Amino acid sequence: MKLKKVSILTFSKENSYGANMQCYALSKILQKMSCDVSIIDAQLNKPKYSFPGNILQYINVVINTIFRSKYLPRFTKKYRNIEDLKQNPPKADLYIVGSDQVWNPAITKRLSPETYFFDFLPKTSKFISYAASFGVVGSPFVENRLKIKELLDRFQDVSVREQSGVDICKNSFDINATIVLDPTLLIDDYSEIIGDRKEQNNKLFYFSLMHKPENHKIVKYMSDELGLVATTISRKPIHGFKIIRFSSVSRWLKEIRNANFIVTDSFHCLSFSIIFRKNFIILPAHVDRITRLVNLLNMLRLSDRIYLNPNDIYTDNRWKTNIDYTGAEIVLEKEKEKSLSFLRKNLQL
């Protein structure tokens, strides 16, 4: 049987643990469905950094490039600009945009928001979204709403990662969207990347996308209460913490799997905390940017694991209670089948 050629458009070369892992997971699932998978090499323009920042970014580029070369499928030719992409788009039987915040123009403006709605493909092409996220509650598309609706109307099927995405699709574009799981949650076994050996390392792993000094004291208090070593990834020393200055994707995953407790504000760190059945809490860096976290926690009936006011840690001890994953596992299995069925249907498997 001839393999179905599938091309993925996502944040495929960002120096981000979550971006790398969602791309890996979706590729892996499609390969298990006997697809010939490629990743469209059209990248966001890079932010500008200071000279020291460029050196640090270079180290991150090397670390992440090693991961991609080892674990991701082949990339298409490198598209230098949008015109190149439109003149010579990659050939595939099905194109998939997602997952991650591919429909958040605050991010995609670094290339072009319309690109992530496949404006460069002929109308005869077949394309869908998988677990696309707008990253906000209300529609971020106002001035170009009609253009985005025109592009969405061409999609064979639309799936999003959050309920807020369903609402935006319906209210702003009159599109019926399906909620599916982030692709990282479709895979149980990540031993290909981190091996089979599990080690309890007596650590509290704190992973924050935006370190807030006021939270460091709270996290250190928690680690002392639990008798654990407070550990985090940071370029600067933090009093009372064991610091990991540079971490590969596999090291990051191992820190989550082996830790006794997780504190985070990251969606994908939350995802892997759930996959590895860890005790965790969410300390959001910004309460107005937690939609994707809240949606997942609500879905799995784990909403009591988020602290909107970090200082409540001192008086509200529910974080000391071990998580009973029994109910969450039942919901997760149903959502997995629903998500996989969405892909099978659009692949006509």
C-alpha positions as CSV (number, residue, x, y, z in Angstrom):
1,M,0.0,0.0,0.0
2,K,1.3,3.4,-1.0
3,L,2.1,5.6,2.0
4,K,0.0,8.8,2.4
5,K,2.3,11.8,2.2
6,V,1.6,14.3,5.1
7,S,3.3,17.6,5.6
8,I,3.1,19.4,9.0
9,L,3.3,23.1,9.5
10,T,4.2,24.1,13.0
11,F,6.8,25.8,15.2
12,S,9.4,23.2,14.1
13,K,12.7,25.0,14.8
14,E,12.0,27.0,17.9
15,N,14.4,26.6,20.8
16,S,11.5,25.4,23.0
17,Y,11.1,22.1,24.8
18,G,7.3,22.1,24.2
19,A,7.6,23.1,20.6
20,N,10.0,20.3,19.9
21,M,8.0,17.7,21.7
22,Q,4.6,18.5,20.2
23,C,6.2,18.3,16.7
24,Y,7.8,15.0,17.6
25,A,4.6,13.5,19.1
26,L,2.4,14.4,16.1
27,S,5.0,13.1,13.7
28,K,5.3,9.9,15.6
29,I,1.5,9.3,15.7
30,L,1.2,9.9,12.0
31,Q,4.1,7.6,11.3
32,K,2.4,4.9,13.3
33,M,-0.6,5.4,11.0
34,S,1.7,4.5,8.1
35,C,2.1,8.1,6.8
36,D,5.2,9.4,5.1
37,V,5.7,12.5,7.2
38,S,7.6,15.7,6.4
39,I,7.9,19.0,8.2
40,I,7.5,22.2,6.2
41,D,10.7,24.2,6.7
42,A,9.1,27.7,6.9
43,Q,10.3,29.3,10.1
44,L,9.4,32.3,12.2
45,N,11.8,35.2,11.9
46,K,14.2,35.2,14.9
47,P,14.1,37.9,17.5
48,K,17.1,40.2,17.9
49,Y,19.4,39.6,20.9
50,S,22.3,41.4,22.4
51,F,25.8,40.0,21.8
52,P,25.8,37.9,25.1
53,G,22.2,36.8,24.2
54,N,23.3,35.7,20.8
55,I,26.0,33.5,22.4
56,L,23.5,31.9,24.7
57,Q,21.0,31.4,21.8
58,Y,23.8,29.7,19.8
59,I,24.2,27.1,22.5
60,N,20.4,26.5,22.6
61,V,20.3,26.2,18.8
62,V,23.0,23.5,18.9
63,I,21.2,21.6,21.7
64,N,17.9,21.7,19.9
65,T,19.3,21.0,16.4
66,I,20.8,17.8,17.8
67,F,17.4,16.7,19.1
68,R,15.6,17.5,15.8
69,S,18.2,15.7,13.7
70,K,17.8,12.6,15.8
71,Y,14.1,12.4,16.5
72,L,12.1,14.4,13.9
73,P,11.3,13.3,10.4
74,R,12.7,14.9,7.3
75,F,12.2,18.6,6.6
76,T,11.2,20.0,3.2
77,K,13.5,22.4,1.4
78,K,14.1,25.5,3.4
79,Y,11.8,28.3,2.4
80,R,13.5,31.7,2.7
81,N,10.4,33.8,2.5
82,I,6.6,33.7,1.9
83,E,7.0,34.3,-1.8
84,D,9.2,31.2,-2.1
85,L,6.6,29.2,-0.2
86,K,3.8,30.4,-2.5
87,Q,5.7,29.8,-5.7
88,N,6.9,26.3,-4.8
89,P,4.8,24.8,-2.0
90,P,5.7,21.2,-0.8
91,K,3.7,18.4,-2.4
92,A,1.6,16.2,0.0
93,D,-1.7,14.3,0.1
94,L,-2.7,16.1,3.3
95,Y,-1.3,19.2,5.1
96,I,-1.7,19.6,8.8
97,V,-1.2,22.9,10.8
98,G,-0.6,22.4,14.5
99,S,-0.3,21.9,17.2
100,D,0.7,24.8,19.6
101,Q,-0.2,28.4,19.3
102,V,-0.1,28.4,15.5
103,W,-3.1,30.7,15.3
104,N,-1.8,33.3,17.7
105,P,-0.9,36.3,15.6
106,A,1.2,37.8,18.4
107,I,3.6,34.9,17.6
108,T,3.0,34.2,13.9
109,K,3.4,37.9,12.9
110,R,7.1,37.0,12.9
111,L,6.4,35.2,9.6
112,S,2.8,35.9,8.6
113,P,-0.4,34.9,10.4
114,E,-2.1,33.9,7.1
115,T,0.7,31.4,6.4
116,Y,-0.6,29.3,9.3
117,F,-4.0,29.1,7.6
118,F,-2.3,27.7,4.4
119,D,-2.8,30.7,2.3
120,F,0.1,29.5,0.1
121,L,-1.6,26.3,-1.0
122,P,-3.9,25.8,-4.0
123,K,-7.7,25.5,-3.2
124,T,-7.6,21.9,-4.5
125,S,-5.2,20.9,-1.7
126,K,-6.5,19.0,1.4
127,F,-5.6,20.5,4.7
128,I,-6.7,20.3,8.3
129,S,-5.7,21.7,11.7
130,Y,-4.7,19.5,14.6
131,A,-4.9,20.9,18.1
132,A,-4.3,24.5,16.9
133,S,-4.4,27.1,19.6
134,F,-5.2,30.8,19.5
135,G,-3.5,31.3,22.9
136,V,-6.3,33.7,24.0
137,V,-9.9,33.7,25.0
138,G,-11.3,36.3,22.6
139,S,-10.5,36.3,18.9
140,P,-7.2,37.9,18.1
141,F,-8.2,38.5,14.5
142,V,-10.3,41.6,14.1
143,E,-9.1,43.7,11.2
144,N,-8.4,40.6,9.0
145,R,-11.4,38.5,10.3
146,L,-13.0,38.1,6.9
147,K,-9.7,37.0,5.3
148,I,-9.1,34.4,8.1
149,K,-12.7,33.1,7.6
150,E,-12.2,32.8,3.9
151,L,-9.1,30.7,4.6
152,L,-10.7,28.6,7.3
153,D,-13.7,27.8,5.0
154,R,-11.2,26.0,2.7
155,F,-10.2,23.5,5.5
156,Q,-11.3,19.9,5.2
157,D,-11.6,19.8,9.0
158,V,-10.7,22.0,12.0
159,S,-9.6,20.9,15.4
160,V,-8.4,23.0,18.3
161,R,-6.8,22.4,21.6
162,E,-9.0,24.5,23.9
163,Q,-12.7,25.2,24.4
164,S,-11.9,28.9,23.9
165,G,-10.7,27.9,20.4
166,V,-14.0,26.2,19.7
167,D,-15.8,29.4,20.8
168,I,-13.6,31.6,18.6
169,C,-14.1,29.4,15.5
170,K,-17.9,29.5,16.0
171,N,-18.4,33.1,17.1
172,S,-15.9,34.8,14.8
173,F,-15.8,32.5,11.7
174,D,-18.9,30.4,11.9
175,I,-16.7,27.2,11.8
176,N,-17.5,24.1,13.9
177,A,-14.3,22.9,15.4
178,T,-13.5,19.8,17.4
179,I,-11.5,19.7,20.6
180,V,-8.6,17.3,20.5
181,L,-5.6,16.6,22.8
182,D,-2.2,18.1,22.4
183,P,-0.2,15.4,20.5
184,T,2.2,14.9,23.4
185,L,-0.8,13.4,25.4
186,L,-1.4,10.8,22.7
187,I,1.8,9.0,23.5
188,D,2.5,7.1,26.7
189,D,6.0,5.8,26.1
190,Y,8.8,8.3,25.6
191,S,11.6,5.7,26.2
192,E,13.0,6.3,22.7
193,I,14.1,9.7,24.0
194,I,14.7,9.2,27.8
195,G,15.3,5.4,28.1
196,D,13.4,3.0,30.5
197,R,15.3,3.7,33.7
198,K,13.3,5.7,36.2
199,E,15.1,7.3,39.1
200,Q,13.5,9.2,42.0
201,N,16.0,12.0,42.4
202,N,14.6,13.6,45.6
203,K,14.0,16.9,43.7
204,L,11.2,19.5,43.3
205,F,11.6,20.5,39.7
206,Y,10.5,24.1,39.1
207,F,10.1,24.9,35.4
208,S,8.9,28.4,34.6
209,L,8.6,30.1,31.2
210,M,9.0,33.4,33.1
211,H,10.9,33.4,36.3
212,K,9.3,35.7,38.9
213,P,11.5,36.4,41.9
214,E,8.5,36.5,44.2
215,N,7.7,32.9,43.3
216,H,11.2,31.6,44.0
217,K,10.7,32.1,47.8
218,I,7.4,30.2,47.6
219,V,8.9,27.3,45.6
220,K,11.8,27.1,48.1
221,Y,9.3,27.0,50.9
222,M,7.5,24.1,49.2
223,S,10.7,22.1,48.6
224,D,11.7,22.6,52.3
225,E,8.3,21.4,53.5
226,L,8.6,18.3,51.3
227,G,12.2,17.7,52.1
228,L,13.2,18.0,48.4
229,V,16.0,19.8,46.6
230,A,14.6,22.8,44.7
231,T,15.9,22.5,41.1
232,T,15.3,24.7,38.1
233,I,16.6,25.6,34.6
234,S,18.0,29.2,34.7
235,R,20.9,31.1,33.3
236,K,21.3,33.0,36.6
237,P,21.9,31.6,40.1
238,I,18.8,31.6,42.4
239,H,19.3,31.4,46.1
240,G,18.5,28.0,47.5
241,F,18.1,26.3,44.1
242,K,20.2,23.8,42.2
243,I,20.6,25.3,38.8
244,I,20.7,23.6,35.4
245,R,22.1,26.2,33.1
246,F,21.5,24.5,29.8
247,S,19.3,21.5,29.2
248,S,18.7,19.3,26.2
249,V,15.1,18.2,25.5
250,S,15.8,14.7,26.8
251,R,17.3,16.1,30.0
252,W,14.2,18.3,30.5
253,L,12.0,15.3,30.1
254,K,14.1,13.3,32.5
255,E,13.9,16.0,35.1
256,I,10.1,15.9,34.9
257,R,9.9,12.1,35.0
258,N,12.3,11.7,37.8
259,A,11.2,14.5,40.1
260,N,9.1,13.9,43.2
261,F,7.2,17.1,42.6
262,I,6.6,19.6,39.8
263,V,5.9,23.3,39.9
264,T,5.3,25.0,36.6
265,D,3.5,27.6,34.5
266,S,4.2,25.8,31.2
267,F,1.5,23.9,29.3
268,H,3.9,21.2,28.0
269,C,5.5,20.8,31.4
270,L,2.0,20.2,32.7
271,S,1.3,17.7,29.9
272,F,4.4,15.6,30.8
273,S,3.6,15.9,34.5
274,I,0.3,14.2,33.7
275,I,1.9,11.6,31.3
276,F,4.4,10.6,34.1
277,R,1.7,10.8,36.8
278,K,3.6,13.3,38.9
279,N,2.4,15.4,41.8
280,F,2.3,19.0,40.6
281,I,0.9,22.4,41.0
282,I,0.5,25.3,38.5
283,L,1.8,28.8,39.5
284,P,0.8,30.9,36.5
285,A,3.1,33.7,35.5
286,H,0.2,35.7,34.2
287,V,-3.4,34.9,35.1
288,D,-4.6,36.2,31.8
289,R,-2.6,33.6,29.8
290,I,-3.8,30.4,31.5
291,T,-6.6,29.4,29.2
292,R,-4.8,26.4,27.8
293,L,-3.7,25.2,31.3
294,V,-7.2,25.6,32.8
295,N,-8.9,23.8,29.9
296,L,-6.7,20.8,30.3
297,L,-7.0,20.7,34.1
298,N,-10.8,21.1,33.9
299,M,-11.0,18.3,31.3
300,L,-9.1,15.9,33.5
301,R,-10.8,17.1,36.7
302,L,-7.6,18.4,38.2
303,S,-8.5,22.0,38.5
304,D,-7.6,22.1,42.2
305,R,-3.9,21.9,41.2
306,I,-3.7,25.5,40.1
307,Y,-3.0,28.5,42.5
308,L,-4.1,31.8,41.0
309,N,-2.6,33.5,44.0
310,P,0.8,32.1,44.7
311,N,0.8,33.3,48.3
312,D,-2.1,30.9,49.0
313,I,0.5,28.1,49.1
314,Y,1.3,29.2,52.7
315,T,-2.3,28.7,53.9
316,D,-3.9,26.3,51.5
317,N,-2.2,22.9,51.8
318,R,-4.0,21.0,49.1
319,W,-0.7,21.0,47.2
320,K,0.6,18.5,49.8
321,T,-2.1,16.0,48.8
322,N,-1.1,13.2,46.3
323,I,-2.9,13.3,43.0
324,D,-5.4,10.4,42.4
325,Y,-5.1,9.9,38.6
326,T,-7.9,7.3,38.4
327,G,-10.5,9.6,37.1
328,A,-8.1,11.6,34.9
329,E,-6.9,8.3,33.3
330,I,-10.5,7.4,32.3
331,V,-11.1,10.8,30.7
332,L,-7.7,10.8,29.1
333,E,-8.3,7.5,27.4
334,K,-11.6,8.7,25.9
335,E,-10.1,11.9,24.7
336,K,-7.2,10.0,23.1
337,E,-9.5,7.8,21.1
338,K,-11.5,10.9,20.0
339,S,-8.3,12.6,18.9
340,L,-6.9,9.6,17.1
341,S,-10.3,9.1,15.4
342,F,-10.1,12.7,14.1
343,L,-6.8,12.0,12.5
344,R,-7.9,8.6,11.1
345,K,-11.1,10.1,9.6
346,N,-9.1,12.8,7.8
347,L,-6.5,10.3,6.6
348,Q,-9.4,8.0,5.6
349,L,-7.9,5.1,7.5
